[in-house]
Amino acid sequence: MVLKNFIVFEGIDGSGTSTQIKLLQQSNPQKYFSTAEPTDLPTGRFLRKMLKGEFTVDEKTNSYLFAADRCEHIYGKEGIISKINEGKTVISDRYFFSSLAYQASGGAKETAELVNSTFPLPEYLFYFEINPQISLSRVEKRNSSKEIYETLEKQLKIASEYEKVISFYEKKSCGMKIIRIDASKTIEQIAEEIQTILNKR
């Protein structure tokens, strides 16, 4: 099922998804509602601690934890569907495509596919393509500690898994529109490209 007025931005760490979502939301605050995964809910805050390396879990457990947070993100009282029903267009920084890529890179591909199989597809999926070396150089410029996936070895694996995921959905007739973004372009160029595409909706 495709969820109309739901837009997802995906890409490896440092690809620029968060920046572009902020710009899109600011361009029309009355129309767009921005959100992200992991969420700011208790489930998401728990996951962020794990991503910071405060504790470790098996990659299969990781898949279930992200899926639980995602379920509340979609169906919860203040979730994505409720915002769409209020007339908003929801833009999310990450969705289940990231789980399929990240958990597969850690060896839990089948589990990730299973627990995410019933979630609705977005109307638009923007995939930010970038060389992991470039994206990691951006991450290193941030004034924050690295997360557990933010190493070159892991990002190369994740980028490879992302390509498999995106290619799978490109070949599948599912009604979701997939747009590949060259994330090495300037912030202004990318923002203009996204606005142009969405203005044609």
N, C-alpha and C positions, 0 to 999 in steps of 0.2 A: 504494500500500500504506500502511495506517495502522499505525504502530508503537505498540502498547499500552504503557501506563505511561511514555509520553513526553509531556511538557507543555512548551509553548513560550510565552514572554512576548515580545511585540513592541510596539514603539512608537518614536516619534522620540526624539532625545536629550532627556533631562530629563523623560521621561514617568513615571518612577518604577518601571520594571521591575526594576532591580537591587535596590532597597529591598524590594520585595515578594517577590522570590525569596529574599532573606536571611531575611525573616520566616517564609516558608513552610518553608524548610529547618530553621530553628531550632525551629519548632513540633513537628517530629517528625524528628530527625536519623537515627533508625534506618530510617525509611521513605524520606525524600527525599534525593536526591543533586543538588546544584546545580552548574551549569556555565555556560559563556558562550562566545559567539563575538564577535570572534576568540578562539581558544583560548589556553592557556598553552604550547602546543607551539611548537617552533621556527617553524613556518609562521605561527602566530598572532602570535608576537612580532615577526616580520618585518612583518606587516600593521599592527600597532600603531605601529610606527615610521612607516609610510606615513601612517597616520591623523593622526599628530602633525605631519606636514608635513616630515619629515626627507628625503623624496625623493618624486618624483611618477611615476606610471605612467599609461598610457592607461586609460580607464574599462573597455575590453574586457579588458585585461590584469588589471585589478582584479577583474573577474568571475571569471576563471580562478583567481586567487590565493585568493579567498575560497572558491571551490568546492573547491580542493585542501585547504585547512584544514578545511573542513566534512566532506570525505570521510574524513579521518583521525579527525575528531571522532566521526563515526558508527561507522565500521568498525574503527578502530584498536584496539590491544591493550587499552588502558584506556579505550576509547571508550564512547559511549552504549549501544550494544547489549550490550557486555560488562557494564555496570553493571545494565542491565535483567535480564540473565540471572542476575545475583547476587541478584535479588529487589528491587532498588531501583526507585523511581519517579523518573525523571530530569526535572528542570526546567532548561530552558536559557534564558538571557537572550540572545535573538536566535537566528534560524535562517535558512533560505534566503529567507523572506519579506522579510527586511530587505535582502538582496541584490537581490531583484526590485524593491524600492522605491528603494533608494539608487542602484544602477547605472542603473536606468531614468531617474532624475532627471538623470543625467550623460550620457544618450544611448546607453547600451548595453543597452537593454531586450531585444532579441532574443538577444544573447549571454548575458545573465543567465538568461533563460528556458531556453536550450539547455543550459547547463552545470549547471543545477540540476534538470533535468527528471526525473532518475532517483532522487532522494533520497526516502526514505519520509516520509509525513506524520505529524505528531504526533497523539496521541489527542485532546489539547486544545490549542487556540490561543487565548490571551488577548491581545486587541488593546487597548492602552492609548491611548484617544483624548484628545487635548488640543490646545488652541490653541498653535501654535509660539511665540508671544510669551510665553506663560506658562512653557512648558517651557524656553525659552532664559534666562528670568530666573532659573530654578533653576540652570541650568548656570553662569551667571555668578557665583553665590554659592559655587561650589566653589572650593577652593584648588588649582586645577590649570589648566594652560594649555588653551585651546580646541583642539579637533580640526578638521580641514579642512572637515568638513560642518557645523560649528556656527556658522552664520550664519543670519539670519532668511530671507534669500532662498533659501538652499539647503533649509532646514527646511520652508519653505512648499511647495516643489516635492516634497520627499520625502513630506510629509504627503499631498499630492494623489496621489502614486503609491501610497502605502500603501492609500489608500481604494480605488483601482482593484484592487489585489491582493486585499484582504480581500473586497471585493464579488464578485470573480470566484469565489473559493472558497465564498462563501456561496451562490452560485447553482448551484454544481457539487455533484452528489451524490457525495461522496468518502468519507463516513464520519467525517470529522474534525469535532469539535465546536468551533464558533467562538463565543467570548464577547467582546463589546465591553465594555470597562471605562471608565467616566468617570474619567479620571486627574486631574481637577480636584478630586475629593473628597479627604477627609483620608486620611492613611496608614492610620489605624485602620479607617475605613469600607471602604476598598478591601480591606484584609487580611481583614476579616470576610466580605465578599462572596465573595472567592476561596475562603476556607475552607468556606463554606456550600455552594458549588457542588461542590467536590472531595469533601466529606464525603458527597455523594449518589451518588458513583461506585459 
